[in-house]
Amino acid sequence: MPNDFITRHLRDKPDAIAPDGSEVRLLAANQRGSMAQFSLPTSRISVAICHRTVEELWYFTSGSGKLWRKLDTAEETIDLHPGVSISIPVGTHFQFRCDGPEPLQAIGVTMPPWPGMNEAIVVAGIWKSTV
């Protein structure tokens, strides 16, 4: 089997806590990107952050809530629920919250792969963080 095939199974326990306060369960990664599941418990609000060098794509798989994002003069707050997919371009300020009775969960792809905790910068958000 080639050395570049990667298989990883979703773990029951988080591998890490993201700079925004969400639980992270690592999935497959290679030289060009990394994938993880992010989970925010019920009634929680993330820390508002922006990324220095990476962009992300998220696909929400369970829960409900809201996401705020701002880049330059563009700003919006959107509803989150299973089936919603979003982009987070480099430098976007963003924050999200779980408003439903179950955790808000998303699969996220980071390009290039997540370089470490210094990637995130805490910024002013629109809600008070509870994580």
C-alpha positions as YAML, in Angstrom:
chain: A
units: angstrom
residues:
- id: 1
  name: MET
  ca: [0.00, 0.00, 0.00]
- id: 2
  name: PRO
  ca: [1.41, 3.45, -0.84]
- id: 3
  name: ASN
  ca: [2.80, 5.48, 2.07]
- id: 4
  name: ASP
  ca: [0.56, 8.46, 1.26]
- id: 5
  name: PHE
  ca: [-2.74, 6.68, 2.01]
- id: 6
  name: ILE
  ca: [-4.16, 8.03, 5.28]
- id: 7
  name: THR
  ca: [-6.95, 6.52, 7.32]
- id: 8
  name: ARG
  ca: [-8.11, 8.01, 10.60]
- id: 9
  name: HIS
  ca: [-11.23, 7.25, 12.63]
- id: 10
  name: LEU
  ca: [-13.24, 9.80, 14.61]
- id: 11
  name: ARG
  ca: [-12.34, 9.52, 18.29]
- id: 12
  name: ASP
  ca: [-14.78, 9.64, 21.21]
- id: 13
  name: LYS
  ca: [-12.63, 12.13, 23.13]
- id: 14
  name: PRO
  ca: [-11.23, 15.39, 21.72]
- id: 15
  name: ASP
  ca: [-7.62, 15.48, 20.58]
- id: 16
  name: ALA
  ca: [-7.37, 19.17, 21.46]
- id: 17
  name: ILE
  ca: [-9.24, 22.36, 22.25]
- id: 18
  name: ALA
  ca: [-9.10, 24.89, 19.41]
- id: 19
  name: PRO
  ca: [-8.10, 28.52, 20.05]
- id: 20
  name: ASP
  ca: [-11.81, 29.41, 19.63]
- id: 21
  name: GLY
  ca: [-12.70, 27.01, 22.49]
- id: 22
  name: SER
  ca: [-14.32, 24.24, 20.44]
- id: 23
  name: GLU
  ca: [-13.39, 20.57, 20.84]
- id: 24
  name: VAL
  ca: [-11.22, 19.19, 18.02]
- id: 25
  name: ARG
  ca: [-11.13, 15.60, 16.82]
- id: 26
  name: LEU
  ca: [-8.41, 15.16, 14.21]
- id: 27
  name: LEU
  ca: [-9.17, 13.41, 10.93]
- id: 28
  name: ALA
  ca: [-7.03, 12.78, 7.84]
- id: 29
  name: ALA
  ca: [-4.29, 15.24, 6.90]
- id: 30
  name: ASN
  ca: [-1.62, 15.51, 4.23]
- id: 31
  name: GLN
  ca: [0.90, 18.10, 3.03]
- id: 32
  name: ARG
  ca: [-1.77, 20.33, 1.43]
- id: 33
  name: GLY
  ca: [-4.57, 20.27, 4.01]
- id: 34
  name: SER
  ca: [-5.95, 18.87, 7.24]
- id: 35
  name: MET
  ca: [-9.42, 17.83, 8.29]
- id: 36
  name: ALA
  ca: [-11.04, 17.75, 11.74]
- id: 37
  name: GLN
  ca: [-14.39, 17.62, 13.45]
- id: 38
  name: PHE
  ca: [-15.18, 20.68, 15.57]
- id: 39
  name: SER
  ca: [-17.77, 20.50, 18.33]
- id: 40
  name: LEU
  ca: [-19.20, 23.31, 20.46]
- id: 41
  name: PRO
  ca: [-21.34, 22.21, 23.44]
- id: 42
  name: THR
  ca: [-24.90, 23.42, 23.87]
- id: 43
  name: SER
  ca: [-25.42, 27.01, 25.04]
- id: 44
  name: ARG
  ca: [-21.76, 27.89, 24.40]
- id: 45
  name: ILE
  ca: [-20.25, 30.78, 22.46]
- id: 46
  name: SER
  ca: [-16.78, 30.52, 20.94]
- id: 47
  name: VAL
  ca: [-13.92, 32.97, 21.31]
- id: 48
  name: ALA
  ca: [-13.77, 35.31, 18.28]
- id: 49
  name: ILE
  ca: [-10.59, 34.74, 16.28]
- id: 50
  name: CYS
  ca: [-8.98, 35.15, 12.88]
- id: 51
  name: HIS
  ca: [-6.32, 33.06, 11.17]
- id: 52
  name: ARG
  ca: [-2.93, 34.42, 10.13]
- id: 53
  name: THR
  ca: [-2.18, 32.11, 7.15]
- id: 54
  name: VAL
  ca: [-4.79, 29.39, 6.69]
- id: 55
  name: GLU
  ca: [-8.23, 29.30, 5.11]
- id: 56
  name: GLU
  ca: [-10.95, 26.86, 6.07]
- id: 57
  name: LEU
  ca: [-14.06, 25.20, 4.71]
- id: 58
  name: TRP
  ca: [-16.66, 23.91, 7.20]
- id: 59
  name: TYR
  ca: [-19.66, 21.62, 6.75]
- id: 60
  name: PHE
  ca: [-22.14, 21.45, 9.64]
- id: 61
  name: THR
  ca: [-23.35, 17.95, 10.50]
- id: 62
  name: SER
  ca: [-25.44, 18.46, 13.66]
- id: 63
  name: GLY
  ca: [-26.81, 21.06, 16.03]
- id: 64
  name: SER
  ca: [-27.92, 24.61, 15.37]
- id: 65
  name: GLY
  ca: [-26.58, 28.06, 16.03]
- id: 66
  name: LYS
  ca: [-25.18, 31.17, 14.41]
- id: 67
  name: LEU
  ca: [-21.91, 32.22, 12.81]
- id: 68
  name: TRP
  ca: [-20.59, 35.78, 12.54]
- id: 69
  name: ARG
  ca: [-17.79, 36.53, 10.09]
- id: 70
  name: LYS
  ca: [-16.18, 39.75, 8.90]
- id: 71
  name: LEU
  ca: [-13.47, 40.44, 6.33]
- id: 72
  name: ASP
  ca: [-12.64, 44.03, 5.43]
- id: 73
  name: THR
  ca: [-16.03, 45.72, 4.81]
- id: 74
  name: ALA
  ca: [-17.98, 42.48, 4.29]
- id: 75
  name: GLU
  ca: [-19.81, 41.27, 7.41]
- id: 76
  name: GLU
  ca: [-22.64, 38.83, 8.06]
- id: 77
  name: THR
  ca: [-24.32, 36.64, 10.67]
- id: 78
  name: ILE
  ca: [-25.85, 33.41, 9.37]
- id: 79
  name: ASP
  ca: [-27.92, 30.55, 10.78]
- id: 80
  name: LEU
  ca: [-26.15, 27.21, 11.18]
- id: 81
  name: HIS
  ca: [-27.74, 23.78, 10.91]
- id: 82
  name: PRO
  ca: [-26.91, 20.43, 9.27]
- id: 83
  name: GLY
  ca: [-26.25, 20.87, 5.57]
- id: 84
  name: VAL
  ca: [-24.76, 24.39, 5.76]
- id: 85
  name: SER
  ca: [-21.26, 24.81, 4.30]
- id: 86
  name: ILE
  ca: [-19.14, 27.93, 4.81]
- id: 87
  name: SER
  ca: [-15.77, 29.37, 3.88]
- id: 88
  name: ILE
  ca: [-13.42, 31.23, 6.20]
- id: 89
  name: PRO
  ca: [-10.86, 33.10, 4.05]
- id: 90
  name: VAL
  ca: [-7.48, 34.05, 5.53]
- id: 91
  name: GLY
  ca: [-7.85, 37.03, 7.88]
- id: 92
  name: THR
  ca: [-11.60, 36.64, 8.41]
- id: 93
  name: HIS
  ca: [-12.77, 37.49, 11.92]
- id: 94
  name: PHE
  ca: [-15.29, 34.87, 13.04]
- id: 95
  name: GLN
  ca: [-17.25, 33.61, 16.02]
- id: 96
  name: PHE
  ca: [-19.95, 30.98, 16.40]
- id: 97
  name: ARG
  ca: [-22.50, 29.85, 18.94]
- id: 98
  name: CYS
  ca: [-24.56, 26.76, 19.71]
- id: 99
  name: ASP
  ca: [-28.20, 27.62, 20.30]
- id: 100
  name: GLY
  ca: [-29.82, 24.19, 20.06]
- id: 101
  name: PRO
  ca: [-30.31, 21.25, 22.44]
- id: 102
  name: GLU
  ca: [-27.39, 19.29, 20.96]
- id: 103
  name: PRO
  ca: [-23.74, 20.21, 20.29]
- id: 104
  name: LEU
  ca: [-22.99, 22.18, 17.14]
- id: 105
  name: GLN
  ca: [-20.68, 19.99, 15.04]
- id: 106
  name: ALA
  ca: [-18.84, 20.61, 11.79]
- id: 107
  name: ILE
  ca: [-16.24, 18.93, 9.65]
- id: 108
  name: GLY
  ca: [-13.56, 21.44, 8.75]
- id: 109
  name: VAL
  ca: [-10.80, 21.41, 6.15]
- id: 110
  name: THR
  ca: [-7.80, 23.66, 6.74]
- id: 111
  name: MET
  ca: [-5.50, 24.68, 3.88]
- id: 112
  name: PRO
  ca: [-2.56, 24.49, 4.29]
- id: 113
  name: PRO
  ca: [-2.64, 22.13, 7.30]
- id: 114
  name: TRP
  ca: [-3.12, 23.68, 10.73]
- id: 115
  name: PRO
  ca: [0.33, 24.98, 11.81]
- id: 116
  name: GLY
  ca: [-0.33, 25.29, 15.57]
- id: 117
  name: MET
  ca: [-1.93, 27.45, 18.22]
- id: 118
  name: ASN
  ca: [-0.02, 30.61, 17.18]
- id: 119
  name: GLU
  ca: [-2.05, 30.59, 13.95]
- id: 120
  name: ALA
  ca: [-5.09, 32.12, 15.66]
- id: 121
  name: ILE
  ca: [-5.39, 35.73, 16.80]
- id: 122
  name: VAL
  ca: [-8.10, 36.64, 19.32]
- id: 123
  name: VAL
  ca: [-10.27, 39.49, 18.01]
- id: 124
  name: ALA
  ca: [-13.35, 41.39, 19.18]
- id: 125
  name: GLY
  ca: [-16.51, 39.42, 18.46]
- id: 126
  name: ILE
  ca: [-20.18, 40.27, 18.59]
- id: 127
  name: TRP
  ca: [-21.06, 37.98, 21.52]
- id: 128
  name: LYS
  ca: [-19.43, 37.42, 24.90]
- id: 129
  name: SER
  ca: [-17.53, 34.12, 24.82]
- id: 130
  name: THR
  ca: [-18.62, 31.38, 27.25]
- id: 131
  name: VAL
  ca: [-15.81, 28.85, 26.65]
...
